[in-house]
């Protein structure tokens, strides 16, 4: 059986499983559509939360970013994991105790304002749409290679799949589908990592293999990788850069994580507050299985790429174009990988043209520039089994895993968008008298519209999946995280302060992102290109979240101090949500 047929069979079986679960768990009420009837077991919810959390960025793109940047991009691991702990400790239990379905509903009721609810809806949509671009991009990358279709066709297939189980089942269907997707994605991620770790170090545990001896050289694996990289003008893999920027980006990811609406709503699905805490604990366990493996996957993949391009080391010759391995030729067809023999010597030189001393070496050896001209980092995890020459069933499994990761998070994001539109705009603002049946229909139509929008935006994403996602975290950090924290822990925070703070954080962050990422276009010309020389205090756009959050807090407290304090019943509500009454009884409500 050829590889493409095997891929289609494995992916097809996984999709059939998702469709079967959607039919079995079809939502029959708004409670089931928005919060799965608030009857999900904490362990099940923990696994579903892990799948919701570990998106295409985690599965497909994160290891690629770590592989090509090294230690600096460990910030993704630290920020995302630390942010989840922050959410579990400071937000999830209290929001579950409040007893609502959506984040904007909490904001609207806590700040006794429809305007606050609408601003929260706008923030949620901006965050979720930005985030979902990365998921649709990841799905397109996976489809384009493993099912041998164009990335455009892949996006439409992914959209149709999400449409079936998300529109049909809502949160109820998505929850149980995500459990299946977690099992698929963690199996797909771990098995190739174990094989590769065994090949390179003889250690079957990838996390330990990362610090073991490289079998071929007898040196520690990271020492071998550092040596190859520095010899070719690249920065050493284990070298960090600015501690200030690393800390800022980690903080952006942490507080952005804690403000992500599609993850927060998962804690509304359990029966009681204590279950929300247990869900968070189980989710951390399930997430750790992948996150402890990802650094090893990135480092080992980069070493495999280096030895592919330089099979005899830098002191020898680079690989001949005619001798490129099969996996390389296969991925070139997708347009995501490519070479160009610039000096016509039949060899493929891969080096950093701007590295120290490389211009002299290039002139001495007759090189005309780096000839690995295209390497989309999102392909790395997907290509890993082929790079390591693993069995065909492992390649098929990684295809199913990549798609599961992208689709699971996309479904959660799309549900957050549709719930905000149907429940927080249509039901709460536009037509309060709408029937439950009408609201359920509105939710499904909103979901369909969100899927079409996500597909359209996924066709032309602004960056690698994880980079696009990083922008969503900055937006969440600047808009929703502060208002949720103030809503829970500050009785003095009023509607005027919350609205002003959200608008200040969201607008300032959007302006910074759009300006310095160059997203303003006139007649097809980028008027404001990405220029690091003009960044405010040298802060990259992806690191701006904490600045936006600080602005949100400052404006909110300033406006709140100059306006009337909240009504007493709202202050009592905050007190009841934040402080348990009567031993542990409140935790079981």
N, C-alpha and C positions, 0 to 999 in steps of 0.2 A: 504494500500500500504506500502511495507517495505521500509526502509530508503535507501537502495542501489538503488532500482528502482527510487525512488524520486530524488536521486542525479543524476542519469543518465539522467532523463528527463530534469531537470533544466540545467545541464551542456550541454546537447545536444541542447537544445533550444538556449543557449547563443552562442554555436559554429555555429549553423545554421545562427544566426544573423550575426556573423562575416563573414561567407562565402558569405552570400547575399550581404553584404556591399562591399566585395572584388570584386564580379562580377560587381556590379553597378559602382564601382569607379576604374575600371581597367585602368591602366596607358597605354596610347597610344603613349607617347613620352618620351624622356629622361628628359625633364623638369618636366613632371608629375611624373616620377619615382623617381627623385632625390629631387624635391622640391614642389610636388603637383601643379605644374604650377604657383606657387607663387600667388595663389588666395584664400587662406584660411582666413575666417573671424577671427579677433582677439579673440573673445570669444570662438569660436570653437577651435582655435589653443591653447588657454589657457587651455581648458579642455583636449585636446589631449596631451599637454605638461605635464600636471599633471599626466595623466595616464602613459606616457612615463617615468616620473620621479619616480612615486610611484611604485617601482618594487616589486618583491617577497621579497626583503630585507625589504622594508617598511611595506608591508601588512603582510607577514608571519613571518619574523625573528626579526624585530626590537622590537616588544612588548615582544618577548621571551627573548631577551637580556636584556631589561630593567627589566623584571620580575625577572630574576635570579641574576642580579647584582645591580639593583636599581639606585640610584642617579648618580653613575659614568657613566652609559650608557646613561644618558640624553645628553651626547655629540653628539650622533647620531642625536637627534632632533635639537640641536643648530647648529651643523656643516652643516647638509644638508639644513636646512632652511636658515641660514645665507649665505651659499654659493650660493644659488639661487638668493638672493638679490644682491650679488656681481656680479653674471653673468648678471643680468638684468640691473644693473647700468653701468658696466664697459666694457662689451663685446658685448652683443646681438645687441644693436642698431647700433654699429659701424660695426660689421661684416655684418649685413643686408645691410647697406649702401654700403659696398664694392661690394655687388651684385654677389657673387659666390654661388656655390652649396654645397661645402664641406670645411671642415677645412683645409685639406692639400692643396686645391686649393688656399685658402687665403695665406697660408704660402709660397707656391711656387711663387705666383705672387707678394706678398709684398716683398719677399726677392730675387726676380728675379733669382731663382735658382731651377733647377730640383732636385738637390741633397737635398735641403731643403725640397722640396715636398716629396721626397722619405723617408727621415728621419721622417717627420710628418706622413706619411702613416704607417711606422713601429710602431711608437708610438701609433697611433690610433688603430692598430690591436692588439697590446699587451694589451692596456687598455680595449678594447671592448671584447676581448676573455676572459680576466680575469673576467670581469663584468658579461658576459653572463653565466658563470659557475653557479653563484648564482641563476640566473633565471631558468635555466634548473633543478637545484637541487630542487628549490622550487616547480616547476611544478611536478617533480617526487614524492615529499612528498605528495602533494595534491592528485594526482592520486592514489597513493598507498593506501591511506586510503578510500577516498570517492567513488572510482570506483572499489575498491577491486581487484586491479591488482598490479603486482610488480612495484617497482619504475623504473626499466629498461623499462618495457612496457609503463609506464606512460610517460617517457621521449620521447619515440618514437611517442606516440600519440600527445604529445605537439609539437614535431618537425613537424609532418605531418600537424598539424593545422596551425602553423606559415608559413609553406611552401606554403600552398594554398593562404592565403591572402597577404603575404608579396611578394612572387615571382610574383603573378598575379598583384597586385595593386601598388607595390612600395610605395613611400611616400604618394601618393594620397589615396591608399587603406588603408594603415596603419593609416593615420590621422583620417579618419572617423571610422575605426574600434576601434581606441583608445578612441574616444568619447563614443562609446557604452561600452567599457571596463571600462572606468571611472565610468559611471553610475552604472554598475554592482558591481564594487569593493567598491565604497564608500557606496552603500546601504548595501552590505554584511558586511562591517566593522562596520557600525554605528548601525544597528538594534540589533545585539547581545550585543554591548556595552551598549545600552540603557536598555535592559532587565536586564543585570547583575548589572548595577548601581542601578536600581530600587530594585532588590533583596537584595543587600548588604547595601544600604544607603537610599533607598526611594526617591532618586533624579534622575530624568530621564535624566539629562545632565551629561554624564560621567566625563567631565572635572571638574564640580562642585562637583560631587559625590566623587571624589578623596579626597576632603578636607572636606567632610561631616562626620557625625557620623556613625559608623558601627552599624547597627540595632541590631545585636545579643549581642554586648558588651556595647553599649552606649558610647564608646570611639571614638575619631576620627579614621577613617579607617587606616591611616598611623601609628598611635600610636599602634593600635591593631596588625598590621602587623609587626612593629618593635619588639614588645614584643614577638611574637611567634618565630621570627627568632633568636633573641638573646638568648632566653631560650634554643634553640637547637644548639647553638654554631655558628650560622651564623652571618655575619656582618649585622648591622641594615640597613634596606632598605634605609633610608634617609641619611646615612653616606657617605661622599665623601672620596676620597683618595688624591693622589698628585695633587694639583692645577696645577702644571707645566705640568704634563703629560696630564691632562684633557684639558688644554689650547692648548697644542701641537696637540692633536688628533682632537680637534674641528677645529683648523686652517687647518689641513690636509684635513678634510672633506670639509671645506669651499672652499679652493682654488682648491681642486680636483673637486668639483662640478662645479666650473666655467670653468674648462677645459674639461668637459665631451663632447666628440664630438656628441654623439647621442642626447643630449639635445640642444646643440648649433644649430644643423642643423634644428631644429624645427622653429627657428626664420628666416630661409631662405624661409619659405613657405608663408609668409604674403605679401600683395601687396606693402607696403611701410614701411619706418623706424618708423614712428609714431605708426604703427600697431604692430611693434615688442615690443615697450614699453608697449602698452596696453595688448598684449598677456602675457607679463611677469607679469603684475598686476593681470590679471584674473587667471593665473596659480597659483599665490600665494594664492589667495582666495580659489581655489579648493583644493590645497595642505593642507591648514590650516584646512580644515574640517576633514582630517584624523589625521594630526599631533597634533592637540589639543586633540584628543581622545586617541591617542596611550599611553601616560603615565598612564591614568586611566585603560586602558585595561591591561597593564603590571602589575600594582599593584594589581588590583582586581583578575586577574588570579592567581597571586602568593598566595594571601590570600585564594582563593578557593582550591589551591593545598595543602596548609598547613592544612586547616581544613579537607580536605579529608583524609590526612595521620594521623591527630591527631583530630578526631571528638570531643573529650572531653577536648581538650587542653593538654598541656604538663604535667599537674598534673594527667591526666588520662592515659589510655593505647592507644598505636597507633592502627591503624586499623588492623583488622584481615585479613589475606590473603583471606579467604573465603568471607569476606564482602566488598571486593574492588568493587567500583561501575561499572556499565556496561560500561561506557566510557573507563575506565581503561583497562578492559579486551578486549574491541574492539581494542584499539590502540596497545596492546601487540602483536596482530597478525601481525602488520606491522614490528615489530622488532625495532621500534623507541621508545618504552617504555617497561621497564621490571623490575621485582622484583626477589629477591632471598632470601629465608628464611634461613639465614646463621646459626642461632642458633636453628632452628627447633621448635620454640615456637608458630608457627602459626600466629604471628604478624609481621607487616612490620615496622621496625624501620627506620625512616627518620631523620637524624641528620648530623651535620658536625663533622666527626671523628677528625678533626684537630682543632676544636674550643676550646677555653679556658675552662678548667674544664670538657670537655666532656669525656676524657679518664676515669676519676674517676666515672662519672655518668654511663658510659657504663659498667664498671666493677661492679658497685653496682647493676645495673639492669640486668646484664647478657646479654648485647648486644654484638654481634660479628661483628659489623660494619654496615655502612649504607646499608640498604637493598633495597632502590630504586636505582638499579644499572644502569639503562638506562633511560634517559629522554632527548630526542632530543629537543632542545629549539625551533626548527622550527615548532613543532606541536602545540605550545601553542594557537595561534590564531585560528587555524583550529579546535582544540579540545574544545575551549571555550564554544560554544553552547551546547555541550554534557555535559561538566562539570557543567554548570548551568541548565541543564535539560530543554533546550528550545525546542520549537516545531520542528518537522522534517523538515518543509519547511525552517526554519532558517539555519539548518545544511546544507541543499542543497544549499542555497544561499551563505553561506560562502565558500563552495566548488567552486562554480562558480566564486566568488570574488577572491579567492586565485589564481585560474588559470588565470583569467583576468589580475591580477597584474603581474604575471610572464610572460605571453605571450606578454603583451603590451610593456614591456621594452625590452624583448628579440627581438621583431620585430624591435624596434628602433635601437638597437645595431647591429643587423644583417644588417640592411640597411646601417648603417654607414660603416661597414666593406665592403659590396659589392660595395658601391659607391666609396670608396677609391681604391678598386682594379680596377673596370671597368673605372671610370672617371679619377682617378689620376695616375694610372699606365698604363693601357692599352691605353686609349685615349690620355693622355698627354705625355707619355714616350715611350711606346712600339710601338704603331701604331697610330700616330696622324691623319692619313688619313681614319680611320675607319668610316663607315657610321653611321648615327644615329640609323638605324635599327640594325646594327651590335653591336653598343655600348649598346643598350637596351637588346639585347640577352646576351651580356657579363655580364651585370649587373644582369640579372636573373640567369645565370649560377653561378656567384660569390655568389649570395645570397644562392643558393642551396648548394654550397660547404661550406659556412659559417655555415649553419644550421647543416650539417653533422658533422663538426668539433665541434660545440657547444654541440651537443648531445653526442659525444664521450667523451669530457672533463667533461660533466655533470654527467657521470656515476661514476666518482671517484673524487669528489670535495675535495679541501684541507681543508674545514671547514664549519661552519654554513653559511647559505646564506649571512647574513649581514657581517660576518667576511671576506668572500671571496670578497664581494663587497668593503669592506674597503681597500683592497689591490689595487683594481682598482683606487680608489680615490687617493691613494698615488702616483700611477704611473702617473695619469693625472696631479696632482699637480706638479710633478717634471719635466714633459716633455712639455705638451701642454700649460698649463696656462701661464708660463713665456713668451713663444714665442708669444702668442697671445697678451699679455699685451705690450710687447716691440714692437710688430708690429704695434700696434695702437698708443701708446703714446711716442715712441722714434723715431724721424726722423734719428738719428745717427746710430741706430742699422742696421748692414749690414748682408749680407748672411753668411759670415764666422763666425760672432759672434753668429747668430741664430743657425747655424748647430752645432757649438761646444757646445753651451749651452744645446741644446736638447739632444745631445749624452751624455754629462756629467751627466745631471740630470737623464736621463733614465737608463744609465748603472749603475751609483752609486746606484740608488734605487733598480733596479733589483738584483744587487749583494747582497745588504743588505737583501732584502726579501728572496732570495733563500738561502742565507747562514744561517740566523737566524731562518727561518721557517723550515730548514732542507729539502729542495727540491732536493738535490743532492743525487742520488742513484747509487750505484755500486753493481752489483750482488744482488740486492734486499735489500741491507743494507743501512740504513740511516747513512751517514758518518758525517753529521753536524747537530745534533739534535737541536731542539729549546731549547736554554739555556739562561735564563735571566741573568745569571752571566756574560755572554760574550757580552751582548748588549752594543753598543757604548753609553757611558754616561747614561746607563740605559734606552735607548729609544727603545720601542718595535717596531718590523717591521711595524706594522700597523700605527705607528705614524711618520714614516720617511719622509712622503711626503714633509713637509715644509723644511726639511734639503736638500732634493734633489732639491727643487725649489730654495732655496738660492744658492746652488751650480750652478744651471742653470743660474741664473741671474749674478752671479759673473763671471763665465767663459765667458758668452756672452759679457758682458760689457768690460772685459779685452781684449778679442780677437778683439772685434770691435774697441777699442781704438788704437790698434796696426796695424790695417789694413785700407784700403781706405774706405772713407765714401760712402754711397749709391749714385747712380746717382741722379741728380736733379729732374728728372721726378718722381722717387720713393718718394723722400722727399715731392714733391708737392702732390703726391697721398695720403700720410699719412696726410698731412695738410687738404686736402679736405674731407677725411673720418672723421677726428677727430673734425674739427671745421666747424660748419654749415655756409653756405654763404647766405646772404640775408634774414634777418628776419627768418621766419620759412619755407621758400621755400624748402630748402635742405631736410627738414624732410619729405617732401611729394614726393620726387623723387622715 
